[in-house]
Amino acid sequence: MDSYLKHYINGAWVDSIGGRRHEVISPSTEEPCTEIALGTKADVDAAVAAAKEAAKSWSQSTREERLDLMGRIVQEYKKRVPDLARSMAMEMGAPVSFASTAQVGAGIGGFLGTMEALKGFEFSEQMGAAKVVYEPIGVVGMITPWNWPLNQIALKVAPALAAGDTMVLKPSEECPGNAAIFAEILDAAGVPPGVFNLVQGDGPGVGTEISRHPDIDMVSFTGSTRAGIMVAKNAADTVKRVHQELGGKSPNLVLPDADFATHLPAVAMGPLINSGQSCISPTRVLVPREREAEAAQFYTAMYAGTQVGDPLQEGSHIGPVVNKAQYDKIRGLIQSAIDEGAKLETGGVDLPANVNRGYYIQPTVFSGVTPDMKIAQEETFGPVATIMAYDSLEQGIEIANDTAYGLSAAITGDPAKAADVAPRLKAGMVAINNWGPSPGAPFGGYKQSGNGREGGLYGLKDFMEVKAISGLPA
């Protein structure tokens, strides 16, 4: 069993002040694989005090010093790829082949994209009679999820370092090992004491204390909309900035004359990648009614042919979902679709035939789904695609926008025709004939999918304050 019973505070690994031991259950074996100490208010107070003190000097660091530090972090990060991949495979079920490439690579990409933005960033500009300057916001509290753990850590830590902020990170207790290794990477890269602090813990404990701490100037949260609302409420009394990347229910709007063979494969893969555990997964497949059967056949062939298996084995298979709670939720949504009259094309609630334990979900496809069904409205977060028919493109756009979420959307079809549709979709990101984010572009959503942006230039700006100075000498 991996053991990470200490927190990283002020440049050192320290015992928790009153924390309790917590075991992480592997989703592939249903047995403990990692132990951590769940932090306390006292741990958060110590980390925040260290960050507040370190901010006095780090906020005055130069662009060159910040770039040099992030460059060293990237080099140390690359040395730990096998360790990071193994940890994620055990704790959240991402197969090692996928974890060592996409999962680990996303974290590196977050740093490289921020470094590129920082190189050309204008920290001051003249606006009429005023000089507008960008300054560090101060101490940032970071609360990150388990599904793309390194990506979300990097998209917060990198812009905070680039902006001159200091930070306290609470990773998910469902997948904490990679964050501990990440702290070791930053330590090896020579991050000054107190600039980066890691406190392991759960949401009700450490997450709440970070959100309401009077000496934290900003909270950056990625997770469910339900939890994001609690973070915002806890932060309200101290009027700190709250930056949220929350849930999604992304549509894949298939245009009437789309060439399935050419345009659909990349988008259709979306709900399978990472076992469907992506907030931008294009699970709602909206197709012309006359092509619903054709779309169902296309998805069914792809999903029925997708293998499920042990995440510690190399290969192109998908792994389990992260824990029993998610497993039960996904199976409940699958059963609700069956009960409400959707047609199960492939998959279902049973374990895949090749496994006898673990939180594995069969790749599942439904057709005949209608907007009022539970599975059409709630975020599934599993390898499930739901095919919904529309009678006109106008109706398709209306269905695409008809959820509480607005994180991302995909359009399948002729790019020239998709360009006319993209502005009408209420989402922070629209991908044509793809579903993933564009490197360096702003990542974030509309409506209950959150506020603020991560990645590249826009992510850097969101970790800074803006000051207007007037009356300066000419």
C-alpha positions as CSV (number, residue, x, y, z in Angstrom):
1,M,0.0,0.0,0.0
2,D,1.3,3.5,-0.9
3,S,1.5,5.8,2.2
4,Y,1.3,9.6,2.2
5,L,0.5,10.4,5.8
6,K,2.2,13.8,5.8
7,H,1.3,17.2,4.4
8,Y,3.7,19.4,2.5
9,I,3.8,22.8,4.3
10,N,6.4,25.5,4.1
11,G,8.9,23.4,2.2
12,A,8.8,20.4,4.4
13,W,6.8,17.1,5.0
14,V,5.0,17.5,8.3
15,D,2.6,15.4,10.4
16,S,-1.0,16.3,10.5
17,I,-2.2,18.2,13.5
18,G,-5.0,16.0,14.6
19,G,-5.8,14.4,11.3
20,R,-7.2,10.9,10.9
21,R,-6.0,8.1,8.6
22,H,-8.0,7.5,5.4
23,E,-7.7,4.5,3.0
24,V,-8.2,4.9,-0.7
25,I,-10.1,1.9,-2.2
26,S,-8.8,0.8,-5.6
27,P,-11.7,0.7,-8.1
28,S,-10.3,-2.3,-9.9
29,T,-9.8,-4.6,-6.8
30,E,-12.2,-3.0,-4.2
31,E,-9.3,-3.2,-1.8
32,P,-7.2,-0.5,-0.1
33,C,-4.3,0.8,-2.2
34,T,-3.2,4.1,-0.5
35,E,-3.3,5.7,2.9
36,I,-3.3,9.4,3.7
37,A,-4.1,11.6,6.7
38,L,-7.2,13.7,6.3
39,G,-6.2,17.2,7.3
40,T,-7.7,19.6,9.9
41,K,-8.4,23.2,10.4
42,A,-5.0,23.5,12.1
43,D,-3.3,22.0,9.1
44,V,-5.0,24.5,6.8
45,D,-4.1,27.4,9.2
46,A,-0.4,26.3,9.1
47,A,-0.4,26.1,5.3
48,V,-2.1,29.4,4.9
49,A,0.3,31.1,7.3
50,A,3.2,29.7,5.3
51,A,1.7,30.9,2.0
52,K,0.9,34.3,3.4
53,E,4.5,34.8,4.6
54,A,6.0,33.5,1.3
55,A,3.8,35.9,-0.7
56,K,5.9,38.8,0.5
57,S,8.9,37.7,-1.5
58,W,7.4,35.5,-4.3
59,S,5.0,38.3,-5.3
60,Q,8.1,40.4,-6.1
61,S,9.8,37.7,-8.3
62,T,10.5,38.5,-11.9
63,R,9.1,37.0,-15.0
64,E,12.4,35.3,-15.6
65,E,12.5,33.8,-12.2
66,R,9.0,32.4,-12.6
67,L,9.7,31.0,-16.0
68,D,13.0,29.4,-14.8
69,L,11.2,27.7,-11.9
70,M,8.4,26.4,-14.1
71,G,11.0,25.0,-16.5
72,R,12.7,23.1,-13.7
73,I,9.3,21.8,-12.6
74,V,8.6,20.4,-16.1
75,Q,12.0,18.7,-16.1
76,E,11.4,17.1,-12.7
77,Y,7.9,16.2,-13.7
78,K,9.1,14.2,-16.7
79,K,11.3,12.0,-14.4
80,R,8.2,10.9,-12.5
81,V,5.9,9.8,-15.3
82,P,5.9,6.1,-14.4
83,D,5.2,6.8,-10.7
84,L,2.3,9.2,-11.6
85,A,0.8,6.8,-14.0
86,R,0.9,3.9,-11.6
87,S,-0.7,6.0,-8.8
88,M,-3.6,7.1,-11.0
89,A,-4.1,3.6,-12.3
90,M,-4.4,2.2,-8.8
91,E,-6.5,5.0,-7.3
92,M,-8.9,6.2,-10.0
93,G,-8.7,3.4,-12.6
94,A,-7.1,5.1,-15.6
95,P,-5.2,2.4,-17.5
96,V,-1.4,2.9,-17.3
97,S,-1.1,3.4,-21.0
98,F,-3.6,6.2,-20.9
99,A,-2.4,7.6,-17.6
100,S,1.2,7.9,-18.7
101,T,0.2,9.7,-21.9
102,A,-3.0,11.6,-21.8
103,Q,-3.3,12.1,-18.0
104,V,0.3,12.9,-17.3
105,G,0.6,14.8,-20.6
106,A,-2.3,17.1,-19.7
107,G,-0.4,18.2,-16.6
108,I,2.8,19.0,-18.6
109,G,0.6,20.8,-21.1
110,G,-0.8,23.0,-18.4
111,F,2.6,24.2,-17.5
112,L,3.8,24.7,-21.1
113,G,0.7,26.6,-22.1
114,T,1.1,28.9,-19.1
115,M,4.8,29.5,-19.7
116,E,4.0,30.5,-23.3
117,A,1.4,33.0,-22.1
118,L,3.7,34.4,-19.4
119,K,6.6,35.0,-21.9
120,G,4.6,37.6,-23.8
121,F,2.3,38.8,-21.0
122,E,2.0,42.6,-20.6
123,F,1.9,43.3,-16.9
124,S,1.0,47.0,-17.5
125,E,-0.8,48.9,-20.3
126,Q,-1.8,52.5,-20.8
127,M,-5.6,53.0,-21.0
128,G,-6.4,56.7,-21.5
129,A,-5.0,58.7,-18.6
130,A,-4.6,55.6,-16.4
131,K,-1.9,53.0,-16.2
132,V,-3.5,49.5,-15.8
133,V,-1.3,46.9,-14.0
134,Y,-1.7,43.2,-13.3
135,E,-0.6,42.1,-9.8
136,P,-0.6,38.9,-7.8
137,I,-3.9,38.2,-6.1
138,G,-2.2,36.8,-3.0
139,V,-2.9,33.4,-1.4
140,V,-4.9,31.0,-3.6
141,G,-6.8,28.0,-2.2
142,M,-7.1,25.2,-4.7
143,I,-9.5,22.3,-4.6
144,T,-9.1,19.7,-7.4
145,P,-11.0,16.6,-8.5
146,W,-10.0,13.0,-9.2
147,N,-11.0,12.5,-12.8
148,W,-8.2,14.5,-14.6
149,P,-6.2,15.1,-11.4
150,L,-2.9,16.3,-12.8
151,N,-4.5,18.4,-15.5
152,Q,-6.6,20.3,-12.9
153,I,-3.7,20.7,-10.5
154,A,-1.4,22.1,-13.3
155,L,-4.1,24.5,-14.6
156,K,-4.2,26.1,-11.1
157,V,-0.7,25.8,-9.9
158,A,1.0,27.0,-13.1
159,P,-0.9,30.3,-13.5
160,A,-0.6,30.9,-9.8
161,L,3.2,30.6,-10.0
162,A,3.2,32.7,-13.1
163,A,1.1,35.4,-11.5
164,G,3.3,35.6,-8.4
165,D,0.7,34.0,-6.1
166,T,1.3,31.5,-3.3
167,M,-1.1,28.6,-2.8
168,V,-2.6,25.8,-0.7
169,L,-3.8,22.7,-2.6
170,K,-6.3,20.2,-1.5
171,P,-6.5,17.3,-4.0
172,S,-9.3,14.8,-4.1
173,E,-9.1,12.2,-1.3
174,E,-10.2,9.7,-3.9
175,C,-7.0,10.1,-5.9
176,P,-4.4,11.8,-3.6
177,G,-1.2,9.9,-4.5
178,N,-0.4,11.9,-7.7
179,A,-0.7,15.1,-5.8
180,A,1.9,13.9,-3.2
181,I,4.2,13.0,-6.0
182,F,3.6,16.4,-7.6
183,A,4.6,18.0,-4.3
184,E,7.8,16.0,-4.4
185,I,8.4,17.2,-7.9
186,L,8.0,20.9,-6.9
187,D,10.3,20.3,-3.9
188,A,12.9,18.8,-6.2
189,A,12.5,21.8,-8.6
190,G,13.3,24.2,-5.8
191,V,10.0,25.9,-5.3
192,P,10.6,28.4,-2.4
193,P,9.2,27.3,1.0
194,G,5.6,28.4,1.5
195,V,4.9,29.2,-2.1
196,F,3.3,25.8,-2.7
197,N,1.6,23.9,0.1
198,L,-0.3,20.6,0.0
199,V,-2.9,19.6,2.6
200,Q,-4.6,16.2,2.0
201,G,-8.2,16.0,3.1
202,D,-11.9,15.8,2.3
203,G,-14.3,18.5,1.2
204,P,-16.3,18.9,4.5
205,G,-13.0,19.2,6.4
206,V,-10.2,20.8,4.5
207,G,-12.2,22.1,1.5
208,T,-14.6,24.0,3.8
209,E,-11.7,25.5,5.8
210,I,-9.9,26.6,2.6
211,S,-13.1,28.2,1.3
212,R,-13.9,30.3,4.3
213,H,-10.3,31.1,5.5
214,P,-10.0,34.9,5.9
215,D,-6.3,34.9,4.7
216,I,-7.1,33.1,1.4
217,D,-7.7,35.7,-1.3
218,M,-9.1,33.4,-4.0
219,V,-10.5,29.9,-4.2
220,S,-10.1,27.9,-7.5
221,F,-12.4,24.9,-7.4
222,T,-13.0,22.1,-9.9
223,G,-15.7,19.5,-9.2
224,S,-19.5,19.0,-9.1
225,T,-21.9,21.9,-9.3
226,R,-23.4,20.8,-5.9
227,A,-20.0,21.1,-4.2
228,G,-19.2,24.3,-6.1
229,I,-22.3,25.9,-4.7
230,M,-21.1,25.0,-1.2
231,V,-17.7,26.5,-1.8
232,A,-19.2,29.7,-3.0
233,K,-21.4,29.9,0.1
234,N,-18.5,29.2,2.4
235,A,-16.4,31.9,0.7
236,A,-19.2,34.6,0.7
237,D,-18.5,35.9,4.2
238,T,-14.9,36.8,3.3
239,V,-15.8,38.2,-0.2
240,K,-12.9,36.4,-1.8
241,R,-12.8,35.6,-5.5
242,V,-14.3,32.2,-6.3
243,H,-13.3,30.6,-9.6
244,Q,-15.3,27.5,-10.5
245,E,-15.1,24.8,-13.2
246,L,-18.2,22.6,-12.5
247,G,-20.4,20.0,-14.1
248,G,-21.3,19.5,-17.7
249,K,-23.8,17.7,-19.9
250,S,-22.3,18.3,-23.3
251,P,-24.2,17.7,-26.5
252,N,-22.9,16.3,-29.8
253,L,-25.1,18.1,-32.3
254,V,-24.9,16.0,-35.5
255,L,-25.8,18.1,-38.5
256,P,-28.4,16.7,-40.9
257,D,-25.9,15.9,-43.7
258,A,-23.0,14.9,-41.6
259,D,-20.7,12.2,-43.0
260,F,-20.5,9.8,-40.2
261,A,-17.5,7.9,-41.4
262,T,-15.4,11.1,-41.8
263,H,-16.6,13.3,-39.0
264,L,-18.2,11.2,-36.2
265,P,-15.5,8.8,-34.9
266,A,-13.4,11.4,-32.9
267,V,-16.5,12.8,-31.2
268,A,-18.1,9.4,-30.6
269,M,-15.0,8.3,-28.7
270,G,-15.5,11.1,-26.2
271,P,-17.8,9.3,-23.7
272,L,-15.4,6.3,-23.7
273,I,-12.2,8.2,-23.0
274,N,-11.2,8.0,-19.3
275,S,-14.2,5.7,-18.9
276,G,-16.5,8.7,-19.5
277,Q,-15.2,10.6,-16.5
278,S,-14.7,13.9,-18.2
279,C,-16.8,17.0,-17.6
280,I,-16.8,17.8,-21.3
281,S,-17.8,14.3,-22.4
282,P,-20.3,14.6,-25.4
283,T,-22.8,12.1,-24.0
284,R,-26.0,13.6,-25.5
285,V,-25.9,12.7,-29.2
286,L,-28.5,14.8,-31.1
287,V,-29.3,13.4,-34.6
288,P,-31.9,14.0,-37.3
289,R,-34.8,11.6,-36.6
290,E,-34.4,9.9,-40.0
291,R,-30.8,9.1,-39.1
292,E,-31.3,7.9,-35.5
293,A,-31.1,4.2,-36.4
294,E,-27.9,4.9,-38.4
295,A,-26.4,6.7,-35.5
296,A,-27.4,4.0,-33.1
297,Q,-25.7,1.4,-35.3
298,F,-22.5,3.5,-35.5
299,Y,-22.2,4.0,-31.8
300,T,-23.2,0.5,-30.9
301,A,-20.4,-1.0,-33.1
302,M,-17.8,1.3,-31.5
303,Y,-19.0,0.7,-27.9
304,A,-19.6,-3.0,-28.1
305,G,-16.1,-3.4,-29.5
306,T,-14.4,-1.5,-26.7
307,Q,-12.6,-3.7,-24.2
308,V,-12.8,-3.2,-20.4
309,G,-10.0,-4.4,-18.1
310,D,-7.3,-4.1,-15.5
311,P,-5.9,-0.5,-15.4
312,L,-2.5,-1.8,-14.3
313,Q,-2.2,-3.7,-17.6
314,E,-0.9,-1.9,-20.7
315,G,-3.4,-1.6,-23.6
316,S,-6.1,0.4,-25.2
317,H,-8.9,-0.9,-23.0
318,I,-10.8,1.3,-20.5
319,G,-10.7,0.9,-16.8
320,P,-13.3,1.0,-14.0
321,V,-15.0,4.2,-12.7
322,V,-13.5,5.7,-9.6
323,N,-15.5,4.4,-6.7
324,K,-18.7,2.6,-5.6
325,A,-20.7,5.8,-5.3
326,Q,-20.0,6.7,-8.9
327,Y,-20.6,3.1,-10.0
328,D,-24.0,3.0,-8.2
329,K,-25.0,6.4,-9.6
330,I,-24.2,5.4,-13.2
331,R,-25.9,2.1,-13.0
332,G,-28.9,3.9,-11.5
333,L,-29.1,6.2,-14.5
334,I,-28.8,3.3,-16.9
335,Q,-31.6,1.6,-15.1
336,S,-33.7,4.8,-15.1
337,A,-33.3,5.1,-18.9
338,I,-34.5,1.5,-19.3
339,D,-37.4,2.1,-17.0
340,E,-38.4,5.3,-18.8
341,G,-38.6,3.6,-22.2
342,A,-35.2,4.2,-23.9
343,K,-33.9,1.4,-26.1
344,L,-30.7,-0.2,-24.8
345,E,-28.6,-0.9,-27.8
346,T,-25.5,-2.3,-26.0
347,G,-24.2,-2.5,-22.5
348,G,-26.3,-2.3,-19.4
349,V,-26.1,-2.5,-15.6
350,D,-24.2,-5.8,-15.3
351,L,-20.5,-6.2,-14.9
352,P,-18.6,-6.9,-18.1
353,A,-18.3,-10.6,-18.8
354,N,-14.5,-10.6,-18.3
355,V,-14.4,-9.3,-14.7
356,N,-15.9,-10.5,-11.5
357,R,-15.1,-7.5,-9.2
358,G,-14.3,-3.9,-9.4
359,Y,-16.4,-0.8,-10.4
360,Y,-16.5,-1.6,-14.1
361,I,-19.3,-0.3,-16.3
362,Q,-20.0,-1.8,-19.7
363,P,-19.8,0.8,-22.6
364,T,-23.5,1.5,-23.0
365,V,-25.6,3.1,-25.8
366,F,-29.2,4.1,-25.7
367,S,-31.4,5.3,-28.5
368,G,-34.9,6.7,-28.2
369,V,-33.9,9.0,-25.4
370,T,-36.1,12.1,-24.9
371,P,-35.1,15.4,-23.2
372,D,-37.4,14.8,-20.2
373,M,-35.6,11.5,-19.2
374,K,-33.4,11.6,-16.1
375,I,-30.4,10.4,-18.1
376,A,-30.8,13.3,-20.5
377,Q,-30.5,15.9,-17.8
378,E,-28.1,14.5,-15.1
379,E,-24.4,14.2,-15.6
380,T,-23.7,10.5,-16.1
381,F,-19.8,10.5,-15.7
382,G,-19.5,7.0,-17.2
383,P,-19.0,5.3,-20.6
384,V,-22.6,6.0,-21.7
385,A,-23.9,7.6,-24.9
386,T,-27.6,8.6,-25.3
387,I,-29.0,9.2,-28.8
388,M,-31.7,11.7,-29.1
389,A,-33.7,12.6,-32.2
390,Y,-34.6,16.0,-33.5
391,D,-37.0,17.0,-36.2
392,S,-35.3,20.2,-37.4
393,L,-31.9,21.8,-36.8
394,E,-33.7,24.5,-34.9
395,Q,-35.1,21.9,-32.5
396,G,-31.6,20.3,-32.3
397,I,-30.1,23.5,-31.1
398,E,-32.9,24.0,-28.6
399,I,-32.3,20.5,-27.1
400,A,-28.6,21.1,-27.1
401,N,-29.1,24.2,-24.9
402,D,-31.8,22.7,-22.7
403,T,-29.8,21.8,-19.6
404,A,-28.6,23.7,-16.5
405,Y,-25.0,23.2,-17.8
406,G,-23.0,25.0,-20.5
407,L,-19.5,23.8,-20.3
408,S,-18.9,22.6,-23.8
409,A,-20.5,21.3,-26.9
410,A,-19.5,19.4,-30.0
411,I,-20.8,19.7,-33.6
412,T,-20.4,16.9,-36.1
413,G,-20.5,17.7,-39.8
414,D,-19.3,20.1,-42.4
415,P,-17.1,22.7,-40.6
416,A,-18.5,25.5,-42.8
417,K,-22.0,24.7,-41.8
418,A,-21.0,24.1,-38.2
419,A,-19.5,27.6,-38.1
420,D,-23.0,29.0,-38.4
421,V,-24.3,26.9,-35.6
422,A,-21.4,27.3,-33.0
423,P,-22.4,30.9,-31.9
424,R,-25.9,29.7,-31.0
425,L,-24.8,27.0,-28.6
426,K,-24.7,28.2,-25.0
427,A,-21.4,26.7,-24.0
428,G,-18.0,28.1,-23.0
429,M,-16.3,25.8,-25.6
430,V,-17.5,24.5,-28.9
431,A,-15.5,21.8,-30.8
432,I,-16.2,21.0,-34.4
433,N,-15.6,17.3,-35.3
434,N,-13.8,16.8,-32.0
435,W,-14.6,17.1,-28.3
436,G,-11.5,18.0,-26.5
437,P,-10.2,21.4,-25.5
438,S,-7.9,23.4,-27.7
439,P,-4.4,23.8,-26.1
440,G,-3.9,27.3,-24.7
441,A,-7.6,28.3,-25.3
442,P,-9.7,29.4,-22.3
443,F,-11.4,26.5,-20.6
444,G,-14.7,27.1,-18.7
445,G,-18.4,27.3,-19.1
446,Y,-21.7,29.1,-19.0
447,K,-24.6,28.7,-16.6
448,Q,-24.2,26.1,-13.8
449,S,-20.9,24.9,-15.3
450,G,-19.1,27.7,-13.4
451,N,-17.3,30.9,-13.9
452,G,-13.8,32.0,-14.7
453,R,-11.4,30.4,-17.2
454,E,-8.3,28.2,-17.1
455,G,-5.5,27.7,-19.5
456,G,-3.2,30.0,-21.4
457,L,-3.5,33.8,-21.3
458,Y,-7.1,33.8,-19.9
459,G,-6.2,31.4,-17.2
460,L,-3.2,33.6,-16.2
461,K,-5.3,36.7,-16.0
462,D,-7.9,35.0,-13.8
463,F,-5.2,34.5,-11.1
464,M,-4.3,38.2,-11.0
465,E,-5.8,41.5,-9.7
466,V,-6.2,44.5,-11.9
467,K,-5.2,48.0,-10.7
468,A,-5.7,51.3,-12.3
469,I,-3.2,54.1,-11.5
470,S,-4.0,57.7,-12.4
471,G,-2.1,60.9,-11.9
472,L,1.3,59.6,-12.8
473,P,3.9,62.0,-14.2
474,A,4.0,62.3,-17.9
